């Protein structure tokens, strides 16, 4: 996709390097973050950090799942990307 208003981020990319993902997302939205802010956001965005503060695990009717690659296929039996 070649649209300057759209950024595609995959779970696998964030899992591989969460700090870099935070940097890319903040740049995309025009935010200038210090390295300390990037690290603070990355550390607070892990599943283990959210699990420790389980009040963040439920937002309205949304519940965070396990957080594993391809885990969605445990919940969806027929899925098409097109």
C-alpha positions in Angstrom: 0.0 0.0 0.0 1.4 3.3 -1.0 -0.6 5.8 1.1 1.2 8.3 3.3 -1.7 8.3 5.8 -1.5 4.5 6.4 1.0 2.6 8.4 0.9 -1.1 8.5 2.4 -2.7 11.6 2.5 -6.4 12.3 2.5 -8.2 15.6 5.6 -10.1 14.5 7.5 -6.8 13.8 6.6 -5.5 17.2 7.5 -8.8 18.9 10.9 -8.7 17.2 11.8 -5.1 18.3 9.2 -3.3 20.3 11.3 -0.2 20.9 11.9 0.3 17.2 8.2 -0.2 16.6 7.5 2.5 19.1 9.9 4.8 17.4 8.4 4.2 13.9 4.8 4.7 15.2 5.7 7.9 17.0 7.5 9.2 13.9 4.5 8.3 11.7 2.2 10.4 14.0 4.7 13.2 14.2 5.7 12.8 17.8 9.3 13.4 18.9 10.2 11.1 21.8 13.3 10.8 23.8 15.0 7.4 24.1 13.9 7.3 27.7 10.2 7.8 26.6 10.6 5.1 23.9 11.9 2.7 26.5 9.2 3.6 29.0 6.4 3.0 26.4 8.0 -0.2 25.2 8.4 -1.6 28.7 4.8 -0.7 29.6 3.4 -2.2 26.3 4.6 -5.8 26.9 2.0 -8.4 27.8 3.9 -9.1 31.1 3.7 -5.5 32.1 0.0 -5.3 31.2 -0.6 -8.6 33.1 1.0 -7.2 36.2 -1.4 -4.2 36.1 -4.5 -6.3 35.1 -6.8 -3.3 35.3 -5.6 -2.6 31.7 -6.5 -6.1 30.4 -10.2 -5.3 29.9 -11.3 -2.2 28.0 -15.0 -2.0 27.6 -15.9 -5.3 26.0 -12.4 -5.9 24.7 -10.2 -8.5 26.5 -6.6 -9.0 25.6 -5.8 -12.5 24.4 -2.6 -14.5 24.9 -0.4 -12.5 22.6 1.1 -15.2 20.4 1.8 -15.2 16.7 -1.0 -16.9 14.6 -3.1 -17.2 17.8 -6.0 -15.7 16.0 -6.5 -19.0 14.1 -7.5 -20.6 17.4 -10.5 -18.3 17.3 -11.3 -18.0 13.6 -11.9 -21.1 11.6 -12.5 -19.5 8.1 -10.6 -16.3 7.3 -9.8 -14.5 4.1 -7.4 -11.5 3.8 -8.9 -10.5 0.5 
